[in-house]
Amino acid sequence: MARRGYHHGNLREALVQAALDLIASKGPAGFTFAEAARSAGVSPAAPYRHFRDRDALLADVARQGFERFEAFLRTAWNDGRPDVRMAFGHMGRAYLAFARSEPAYYSAMFEAGIPLDDHPELRQAGDRAFAIVRTASEALCASLPKDRRPPALMMALHVWAISHGIASLFARGDASRRSLPMSPEDLLEAAMLIYLQGLGLDDPR
């Protein structure tokens, strides 16, 4: 079936899917380029038609993951509707939902050790996803008087780090997830409340 797909021009997609399956079972560092080819049902030489090496294949998987991730965040943020604070919370839950529903993509994006300088398209995809977090942070900061606004970039980096840490430890959809006596969503909400209060962005309600 994979070979028939290759003859119809679907080799690239077959290799990406094979890589995702291998990441799910072995992790992003646990398989070779030849194993990906074998899993896709093609010869060891066939992948070189699309990828120069294993890193290039993983970079493409990670790029596609960031594009999916961006769509998750963009839908949740919804241009700050129905209000900025509620949309901000939706975006945090979307971060956790992505780690839970797309663990192989998540591993490729954040754990494959791909050099970003060698793969500018991957860096750009990650930057587009982060830009949504930054836009949301700017919208929240705008609710404060100008002389009390924290740097939006700093806030976006903090929010990203907090969300990523909780997602990586407690919300992922694979065997790496650790147990927690509460939901990851509740933990993230509590962490963000404390953080926003520290910035003077506590909810007046």
C-alpha positions as CSV (number, residue, x, y, z in Angstrom):
1,M,0.0,0.0,0.0
2,A,2.8,2.4,0.9
3,R,4.6,1.6,-2.4
4,R,1.5,2.3,-4.4
5,G,1.1,5.6,-2.6
6,Y,4.7,6.4,-3.5
7,H,4.1,5.8,-7.2
8,H,1.2,8.3,-6.9
9,G,3.4,11.0,-5.5
10,N,2.6,10.4,-1.8
11,L,6.0,9.4,-0.6
12,R,6.6,12.5,1.4
13,E,3.3,12.1,3.3
14,A,4.0,8.4,3.8
15,L,7.4,9.2,5.4
16,V,5.9,11.8,7.7
17,Q,3.3,9.4,8.9
18,A,5.9,6.7,9.3
19,A,8.0,9.1,11.4
20,L,5.0,10.0,13.5
21,D,4.3,6.3,14.2
22,L,7.9,5.7,15.1
23,I,8.1,8.8,17.4
24,A,5.0,7.5,19.2
25,S,6.6,4.1,19.8
26,K,10.3,5.0,20.2
27,G,10.6,8.7,20.7
28,P,12.1,11.2,18.3
29,A,15.6,9.9,18.8
30,G,14.7,6.2,18.7
31,F,14.7,5.4,15.0
32,T,16.9,5.7,11.9
33,F,16.2,7.1,8.5
34,A,16.2,3.5,7.1
35,E,13.6,2.5,9.7
36,A,11.3,5.3,8.5
37,A,11.7,4.1,4.9
38,R,11.0,0.5,5.9
39,S,7.9,1.6,7.9
40,A,6.7,3.6,4.9
41,G,7.2,0.5,2.7
42,V,9.9,1.9,0.4
43,S,13.5,1.3,-0.3
44,P,16.2,2.9,1.9
45,A,17.2,5.1,-0.9
46,A,13.6,6.4,-1.7
47,P,13.4,9.0,1.1
48,Y,16.3,10.9,-0.3
49,R,14.0,12.1,-3.1
50,H,12.4,14.4,-0.5
51,F,14.7,14.6,2.6
52,R,18.4,14.9,2.7
53,D,18.6,13.0,6.0
54,R,16.7,12.0,9.1
55,D,16.9,15.5,10.6
56,A,15.3,17.0,7.6
57,L,12.4,14.5,7.9
58,L,12.0,15.3,11.6
59,A,12.1,19.0,10.8
60,D,9.3,18.6,8.4
61,V,7.3,16.6,11.0
62,A,7.9,19.4,13.5
63,R,7.0,22.1,11.1
64,Q,3.7,20.4,10.4
65,G,3.2,20.1,14.1
66,F,3.7,23.8,14.7
67,E,1.2,24.6,11.9
68,R,-1.4,22.4,13.6
69,F,-0.4,24.0,17.0
70,E,-0.8,27.5,15.5
71,A,-4.3,26.5,14.3
72,F,-5.2,25.2,17.9
73,L,-4.0,28.5,19.5
74,R,-5.6,30.8,16.8
75,T,-9.0,29.1,17.1
76,A,-8.9,29.3,20.9
77,W,-7.7,32.9,21.0
78,N,-10.5,33.9,18.5
79,D,-9.1,37.5,18.2
80,G,-9.8,38.0,21.9
81,R,-13.5,37.1,21.9
82,P,-15.8,37.1,23.8
83,D,-13.4,39.0,26.0
84,V,-9.6,39.1,26.3
85,R,-9.3,37.3,29.7
86,M,-11.7,34.5,28.7
87,A,-9.9,34.1,25.3
88,F,-6.6,34.0,27.2
89,G,-7.9,31.1,29.3
90,H,-9.1,29.2,26.2
91,M,-5.7,29.6,24.6
92,G,-4.0,28.0,27.7
93,R,-6.4,25.0,27.6
94,A,-5.7,24.7,23.8
95,Y,-2.0,24.3,24.6
96,L,-2.8,21.4,26.9
97,A,-5.2,19.9,24.5
98,F,-2.6,19.9,21.7
99,A,-0.1,18.1,23.9
100,R,-2.7,15.5,24.8
101,S,-4.1,14.9,21.4
102,E,-0.9,15.2,19.3
103,P,1.9,13.7,21.4
104,A,4.0,12.6,18.5
105,Y,3.9,16.0,16.9
106,Y,4.6,17.6,20.3
107,S,7.7,15.4,20.8
108,A,9.0,16.3,17.3
109,M,8.4,20.0,17.9
110,F,10.1,20.2,21.3
111,E,12.3,17.2,22.0
112,A,13.9,16.2,18.7
113,G,16.8,18.6,19.1
114,I,16.6,19.9,15.5
115,P,19.0,22.8,14.9
116,L,16.7,25.7,14.0
117,D,19.4,27.6,12.1
118,D,19.5,24.7,9.6
119,H,15.8,24.7,9.1
120,P,14.4,28.2,8.8
121,E,11.0,27.0,7.7
122,L,10.7,25.2,11.1
123,R,11.8,28.4,13.0
124,Q,9.2,30.4,11.1
125,A,6.4,28.0,11.9
126,G,7.3,28.1,15.6
127,D,7.5,31.9,15.5
128,R,4.0,32.1,14.0
129,A,2.6,30.0,16.8
130,F,4.4,32.1,19.5
131,A,3.1,35.3,17.8
132,I,-0.4,34.3,18.9
133,V,0.7,34.1,22.5
134,R,2.4,37.5,22.2
135,T,-0.6,39.1,20.6
136,A,-2.8,37.8,23.5
137,S,-0.2,39.1,26.1
138,E,-0.2,42.5,24.4
139,A,-4.0,42.6,24.6
140,L,-4.0,41.8,28.3
141,C,-1.2,44.4,29.0
142,A,-3.2,47.0,27.2
143,S,-5.8,46.9,30.0
144,L,-3.3,48.5,32.4
145,P,-2.2,52.2,32.4
146,K,0.8,52.7,30.2
147,D,3.2,53.3,33.1
148,R,2.2,50.0,34.7
149,R,2.3,47.7,31.7
150,P,4.9,44.9,31.8
151,P,6.9,44.2,28.6
152,A,4.5,42.1,26.4
153,L,7.3,40.0,25.1
154,M,8.5,39.1,28.6
155,M,5.0,38.2,29.6
156,A,4.5,36.1,26.5
157,L,7.7,34.2,27.2
158,H,6.6,33.5,30.8
159,V,3.2,32.4,29.7
160,W,4.7,30.1,27.1
161,A,7.1,28.6,29.6
162,I,4.4,28.0,32.3
163,S,2.0,26.4,29.8
164,H,4.7,24.3,28.2
165,G,6.0,23.0,31.5
166,I,2.6,21.9,32.7
167,A,1.8,20.4,29.3
168,S,5.1,18.5,29.1
169,L,4.8,17.1,32.6
170,F,1.1,16.5,33.1
171,A,-1.0,16.9,30.0
172,R,0.7,14.9,27.2
173,G,-1.0,12.0,25.6
174,D,1.8,9.4,25.9
175,A,3.6,7.4,28.6
176,S,5.7,10.4,29.7
177,R,2.8,12.1,31.4
178,R,3.1,12.3,35.2
179,S,0.2,11.9,37.6
180,L,-1.3,14.9,39.2
181,P,-3.9,15.2,42.0
182,M,-5.9,17.7,39.9
183,S,-6.5,18.4,36.3
184,P,-3.7,20.0,34.3
185,E,-6.2,22.7,33.3
186,D,-6.9,23.5,37.0
187,L,-3.1,23.7,37.6
188,L,-2.5,26.0,34.7
189,E,-5.4,28.2,35.6
190,A,-4.1,28.6,39.2
191,A,-0.6,29.3,38.0
192,M,-1.8,32.0,35.6
193,L,-4.0,33.6,38.2
194,I,-1.0,33.9,40.5
195,Y,1.2,35.2,37.7
196,L,-1.3,37.8,36.5
197,Q,-2.0,39.0,40.0
198,G,1.7,39.6,40.4
199,L,1.7,41.8,37.3
200,G,-1.3,43.7,38.5
201,L,-3.6,42.1,36.0
202,D,-5.9,40.4,38.5
203,D,-9.5,40.1,37.4
204,P,-11.6,42.8,39.0
205,R,-14.5,40.3,39.2
